[in-house]
Amino acid sequence: MSAAAPLLRRALRARRGYSGRMSPSAPEDAWAVGAAYEAYVGRWSRPVARAFVRWLEIPPGSAWLDVGSGPGALAQEILEAAAPRRVLGVDRSEGFVAHARARTADARAEFRVGDAQALPVDGGAFDAAVSGLVLNFVPAPARMVAEMARACRAGGAVALYVWDYAGGMQLMRFFWDAAKALDPAAEALDEAVRFPGCAPGPLRALLEAQGLAAVETRAVDVPTRFRDFGDCWSPFLGGQGPAPSYAMSLPDDRRAALRERLRRTLPTEPDGSIALTARAWAVKGRKPLPR
């Protein structure tokens, strides 16, 4: 039996009843520990967030809502780059909310525990509702986008970004390709397979289906350079997210085999460093003004 069998069974059970959603519920996707998330992809999400905030061009003095705020990376970039009046971050994970509060010493910022599909905010209270690297992990993405639009004033911006799991997020792509070479059952856990909606066409369609106007998409590419293979491998031992959860589910010998397979396939420089790229797909739209 494959070492991935327990995770695979949970993923397949979650797929039952799948009906037009971007992603099924996935119990194996653990997101709670801020420090482990930072070591895995948090450090690369910050430059993506920075480029995303600049792209939105939201006027200074605006009120921002960060949906699925996680450990606070996007909220912190908003505070630094957009001169907001206030930023409210909402996340279901108490651990992430506590991490964001501890790391964000700014009176303009607040973080609350809440559900992206039923936001604990008044309608029309924000100039911009944004979300980073969250949409595909929500059971009903359309409901999340509808809630973001509800929270925005007329004319406000609704925008989000997700990783390009199919190819542009190279760290994950190399990992899953190595995993599937050793364990074909890992195919069902690969985010590229599970989250086909993380692409420009589906993202545009999702916002337009919620009545948003002037919808645009773009790619955001950032370099991800690792000092050595240890710097690249150690984040997979933190248990945060699908790939690390899979790695830590393996017996020691299988994990060691995966580690060596990944080491052999990564493009390593003569000094031992590894230079990859992380791509995110971003989409933005406007809540229409009343006629």
RAJO-V294752 format. One record per residue. N is the residue number from 1. RES is the residue in three letters. PHI is phi in degrees with one decimal (999 if undefined). OMEGA is omega in whole degrees, 0 to 359 (NA if undefined). NEAR is the number of other C-alpha atoms within 10 Angstrom. Layout:
N & RES & PHI & OMEGA & NEAR
N & RES & PHI & OMEGA & NEAR
This chain:
1 & MET & 999 & 179 & 6
2 & SER & -62.6 & 175 & 14
3 & ALA & -64.9 & 180 & 17
4 & ALA & -87.8 & 188 & 21
5 & ALA & -55.5 & 180 & 14
6 & PRO & -61.1 & 177 & 13
7 & LEU & -64.8 & 181 & 23
8 & LEU & -63.1 & 180 & 19
9 & ARG & -62.0 & 179 & 13
10 & ARG & -65.9 & 180 & 15
11 & ALA & -64.1 & 181 & 20
12 & LEU & -69.1 & 176 & 14
13 & ARG & -62.0 & 180 & 15
14 & ALA & -66.2 & 182 & 16
15 & ARG & -72.9 & 180 & 15
16 & ARG & -62.7 & 183 & 10
17 & GLY & 84.2 & 178 & 9
18 & TYR & -60.2 & 184 & 13
19 & SER & -148.8 & 173 & 10
20 & GLY & 75.4 & 178 & 10
21 & ARG & -89.2 & 178 & 17
22 & MET & -65.7 & 182 & 23
23 & SER & -147.4 & 173 & 24
24 & PRO & -76.6 & 172 & 23
25 & SER & -62.7 & 185 & 21
26 & ALA & -136.9 & 185 & 20
27 & PRO & -61.3 & 183 & 12
28 & GLU & -77.6 & 182 & 20
29 & ASP & -82.5 & 182 & 19
30 & ALA & -83.9 & 176 & 15
31 & TRP & -137.2 & 180 & 20
32 & ALA & -155.6 & 188 & 21
33 & VAL & -99.9 & 186 & 20
34 & GLY & -59.4 & 183 & 21
35 & ALA & -64.5 & 179 & 14
36 & ALA & -67.6 & 177 & 19
37 & TYR & -63.2 & 180 & 21
38 & GLU & -58.4 & 181 & 18
39 & ALA & -68.0 & 183 & 18
40 & TYR & -79.2 & 181 & 25
41 & VAL & -127.3 & 183 & 17
42 & GLY & -59.7 & 182 & 17
43 & ARG & -65.5 & 179 & 13
44 & TRP & -88.8 & 180 & 19
45 & SER & -72.1 & 182 & 21
46 & ARG & -65.4 & 177 & 20
47 & PRO & -64.4 & 175 & 19
48 & VAL & -65.0 & 179 & 27
49 & ALA & -59.8 & 181 & 25
50 & ARG & -61.9 & 180 & 18
51 & ALA & -65.4 & 179 & 16
52 & PHE & -62.4 & 181 & 27
53 & VAL & -62.1 & 178 & 20
54 & ARG & -61.9 & 182 & 13
55 & TRP & -62.0 & 184 & 13
56 & LEU & -72.0 & 178 & 17
57 & GLU & 53.9 & 177 & 10
58 & ILE & -79.1 & 184 & 19
59 & PRO & -61.9 & 174 & 12
60 & PRO & -57.4 & 179 & 11
61 & GLY & 81.4 & 182 & 12
62 & SER & -87.5 & 175 & 16
63 & ALA & -99.2 & 184 & 21
64 & TRP & -113.9 & 171 & 28
65 & LEU & -117.6 & 179 & 27
66 & ASP & -106.5 & 187 & 25
67 & VAL & -93.7 & 187 & 30
68 & GLY & 70.7 & 192 & 28
69 & SER & -71.6 & 175 & 29
70 & GLY & 54.8 & 181 & 32
71 & PRO & -79.6 & 172 & 30
72 & GLY & 99.5 & 184 & 29
73 & ALA & -61.8 & 181 & 23
74 & LEU & -67.6 & 179 & 27
75 & ALA & -58.3 & 180 & 30
76 & GLN & -66.5 & 177 & 22
77 & GLU & -68.0 & 176 & 20
78 & ILE & -61.9 & 180 & 23
79 & LEU & -61.4 & 184 & 18
80 & GLU & -79.5 & 191 & 12
81 & ALA & -111.1 & 190 & 13
82 & ALA & -113.8 & 179 & 20
83 & ALA & 47.6 & 183 & 16
84 & PRO & -75.9 & 170 & 19
85 & ARG & -76.1 & 178 & 14
86 & ARG & -156.5 & 174 & 19
87 & VAL & -135.2 & 175 & 24
88 & LEU & -110.9 & 175 & 19
89 & GLY & -103.0 & 180 & 27
90 & VAL & -125.8 & 179 & 26
91 & ASP & -147.9 & 180 & 24
92 & ARG & -74.6 & 185 & 18
93 & SER & -85.6 & 176 & 22
94 & GLU & -61.9 & 179 & 16
95 & GLY & -63.3 & 178 & 16
96 & PHE & -65.5 & 180 & 26
97 & VAL & -61.8 & 178 & 27
98 & ALA & -63.2 & 179 & 19
99 & HIS & -63.7 & 181 & 19
100 & ALA & -63.4 & 179 & 25
101 & ARG & -61.8 & 182 & 17
102 & ALA & -68.6 & 185 & 11
103 & ARG & -96.6 & 186 & 13
104 & THR & -121.8 & 181 & 18
105 & ALA & -95.2 & 182 & 11
106 & ASP & -146.6 & 184 & 12
107 & ALA & -65.1 & 180 & 9
108 & ARG & -78.9 & 186 & 14
109 & ALA & -105.9 & 175 & 21
110 & GLU & -140.7 & 178 & 18
111 & PHE & -128.5 & 181 & 25
112 & ARG & -128.9 & 170 & 19
113 & VAL & -80.9 & 181 & 19
114 & GLY & -173.3 & 184 & 19
115 & ASP & -97.4 & 179 & 16
116 & ALA & -61.8 & 182 & 27
117 & GLN & -91.9 & 178 & 18
118 & ALA & -151.9 & 189 & 12
119 & LEU & -65.2 & 181 & 19
120 & PRO & -83.1 & 183 & 14
121 & VAL & -139.6 & 176 & 16
122 & ASP & -75.7 & 177 & 10
123 & GLY & -68.9 & 176 & 14
124 & GLY & 70.9 & 186 & 16
125 & ALA & -88.5 & 188 & 17
126 & PHE & -129.1 & 175 & 24
127 & ASP & -83.7 & 180 & 22
128 & ALA & -147.3 & 173 & 27
129 & ALA & -118.7 & 186 & 28
130 & VAL & -130.1 & 180 & 26
131 & SER & -156.8 & 181 & 27
132 & GLY & -124.4 & 171 & 26
133 & LEU & 61.7 & 185 & 21
134 & VAL & -124.4 & 194 & 19
135 & LEU & -49.7 & 186 & 26
136 & ASN & -71.4 & 178 & 22
137 & PHE & -95.2 & 180 & 19
138 & VAL & -91.0 & 182 & 20
139 & PRO & -56.8 & 181 & 19
140 & ALA & -128.2 & 183 & 19
141 & PRO & -57.1 & 180 & 21
142 & ALA & -63.2 & 178 & 19
143 & ARG & -66.0 & 178 & 16
144 & MET & -63.3 & 180 & 22
145 & VAL & -63.8 & 177 & 26
146 & ALA & -62.0 & 178 & 20
147 & GLU & -67.1 & 177 & 21
148 & MET & -62.3 & 179 & 29
149 & ALA & -65.9 & 178 & 29
150 & ARG & -60.3 & 183 & 20
151 & ALA & -70.4 & 183 & 24
152 & CYS & -88.7 & 170 & 24
153 & ARG & -71.1 & 174 & 19
154 & ALA & -60.6 & 184 & 17
155 & GLY & 88.6 & 180 & 17
156 & GLY & -75.0 & 184 & 25
157 & ALA & -98.9 & 171 & 27
158 & VAL & -120.4 & 186 & 28
159 & ALA & -152.2 & 180 & 26
160 & LEU & -159.4 & 175 & 25
161 & TYR & -145.7 & 181 & 27
162 & VAL & -138.6 & 176 & 25
163 & TRP & -68.6 & 173 & 28
164 & ASP & -85.4 & 185 & 27
165 & TYR & -65.1 & 185 & 25
166 & ALA & -69.2 & 182 & 18
167 & GLY & -171.3 & 189 & 15
168 & GLY & -73.0 & 174 & 20
169 & MET & -88.5 & 195 & 20
170 & GLN & -65.9 & 180 & 19
171 & LEU & -57.5 & 179 & 21
172 & MET & -68.7 & 182 & 24
173 & ARG & -64.3 & 178 & 18
174 & PHE & -61.7 & 181 & 18
175 & PHE & -61.5 & 185 & 23
176 & TRP & -68.9 & 176 & 23
177 & ASP & -63.0 & 177 & 18
178 & ALA & -67.5 & 181 & 22
179 & ALA & -62.8 & 183 & 27
180 & LYS & -70.6 & 177 & 16
181 & ALA & -64.4 & 180 & 13
182 & LEU & -96.0 & 187 & 15
183 & ASP & -146.0 & 182 & 17
184 & PRO & -57.0 & 180 & 12
185 & ALA & -66.2 & 179 & 19
186 & ALA & -67.5 & 179 & 22
187 & GLU & -52.2 & 184 & 18
188 & ALA & -70.4 & 181 & 17
189 & LEU & -97.5 & 181 & 25
190 & ASP & -62.4 & 181 & 22
191 & GLU & -61.0 & 178 & 21
192 & ALA & -64.4 & 178 & 20
193 & VAL & -80.5 & 185 & 13
194 & ARG & -73.1 & 188 & 20
195 & PHE & -122.8 & 180 & 22
196 & PRO & -66.4 & 179 & 15
197 & GLY & -74.9 & 180 & 23
198 & CYS & -85.3 & 183 & 25
199 & ALA & -154.7 & 186 & 22
200 & PRO & -55.9 & 182 & 17
201 & GLY & -60.2 & 178 & 11
202 & PRO & -61.1 & 180 & 13
203 & LEU & -65.9 & 177 & 24
204 & ARG & -61.0 & 181 & 20
205 & ALA & -62.3 & 181 & 14
206 & LEU & -63.4 & 180 & 20
207 & LEU & -69.5 & 180 & 26
208 & GLU & -65.6 & 179 & 15
209 & ALA & -65.6 & 177 & 13
210 & GLN & -93.3 & 175 & 15
211 & GLY & 82.7 & 179 & 15
212 & LEU & -78.3 & 185 & 23
213 & ALA & -110.0 & 176 & 18
214 & ALA & 52.0 & 184 & 13
215 & VAL & -76.1 & 178 & 19
216 & GLU & -132.7 & 174 & 15
217 & THR & -128.0 & 175 & 18
218 & ARG & -159.6 & 173 & 15
219 & ALA & -92.1 & 174 & 19
220 & VAL & -122.0 & 181 & 21
221 & ASP & -109.2 & 176 & 17
222 & VAL & -134.0 & 177 & 19
223 & PRO & -74.3 & 176 & 13
224 & THR & -127.5 & 184 & 18
225 & ARG & -107.4 & 179 & 15
226 & PHE & -108.0 & 181 & 16
227 & ARG & -59.9 & 183 & 13
228 & ASP & -162.7 & 182 & 15
229 & PHE & -65.4 & 178 & 16
230 & GLY & -59.9 & 178 & 13
231 & ASP & -64.5 & 180 & 15
232 & CYS & -78.8 & 186 & 20
233 & TRP & -82.5 & 188 & 17
234 & SER & -57.7 & 178 & 13
235 & PRO & -61.8 & 179 & 18
236 & PHE & -73.8 & 179 & 23
237 & LEU & -98.1 & 183 & 17
238 & GLY & -88.3 & 176 & 19
239 & GLY & 74.6 & 181 & 23
240 & GLN & -102.5 & 180 & 26
241 & GLY & 103.1 & 186 & 19
242 & PRO & -59.5 & 183 & 20
243 & ALA & -65.8 & 176 & 25
244 & PRO & -62.3 & 178 & 23
245 & SER & -62.6 & 178 & 19
246 & TYR & -64.5 & 181 & 26
247 & ALA & -57.2 & 183 & 23
248 & MET & -78.3 & 176 & 16
249 & SER & -80.8 & 186 & 17
250 & LEU & -80.9 & 169 & 15
251 & PRO & -61.9 & 185 & 11
252 & ASP & -55.1 & 183 & 11
253 & ASP & -69.2 & 178 & 9
254 & ARG & -68.9 & 178 & 18
255 & ARG & -65.0 & 178 & 18
256 & ALA & -64.4 & 178 & 13
257 & ALA & -65.6 & 177 & 14
258 & LEU & -63.6 & 179 & 22
259 & ARG & -57.8 & 182 & 20
260 & GLU & -71.0 & 177 & 12
261 & ARG & -62.4 & 179 & 18
262 & LEU & -64.3 & 179 & 21
263 & ARG & -57.5 & 183 & 18
264 & ARG & -69.5 & 186 & 11
265 & THR & -92.1 & 181 & 12
266 & LEU & -71.8 & 178 & 18
267 & PRO & -77.4 & 186 & 14
268 & THR & -103.9 & 179 & 16
269 & GLU & -77.2 & 179 & 11
270 & PRO & -55.0 & 180 & 7
271 & ASP & -85.0 & 179 & 8
272 & GLY & 92.5 & 180 & 13
273 & SER & -75.1 & 182 & 17
274 & ILE & -130.5 & 182 & 18
275 & ALA & -107.8 & 179 & 17
276 & LEU & -123.4 & 177 & 18
277 & THR & -129.3 & 173 & 15
278 & ALA & -113.7 & 178 & 24
279 & ARG & -113.2 & 172 & 23
280 & ALA & -119.7 & 172 & 25
281 & TRP & -101.5 & 180 & 23
282 & ALA & -113.6 & 178 & 29
283 & VAL & -142.6 & 178 & 24
284 & LYS & -142.7 & 177 & 24
285 & GLY & -152.7 & 181 & 23
286 & ARG & -120.8 & 173 & 23
287 & LYS & -74.0 & 186 & 23
288 & PRO & -60.9 & 173 & 16
289 & LEU & -76.0 & 178 & 10
290 & PRO & -63.3 & 180 & 6
291 & ARG & -87.1 & NA & 3
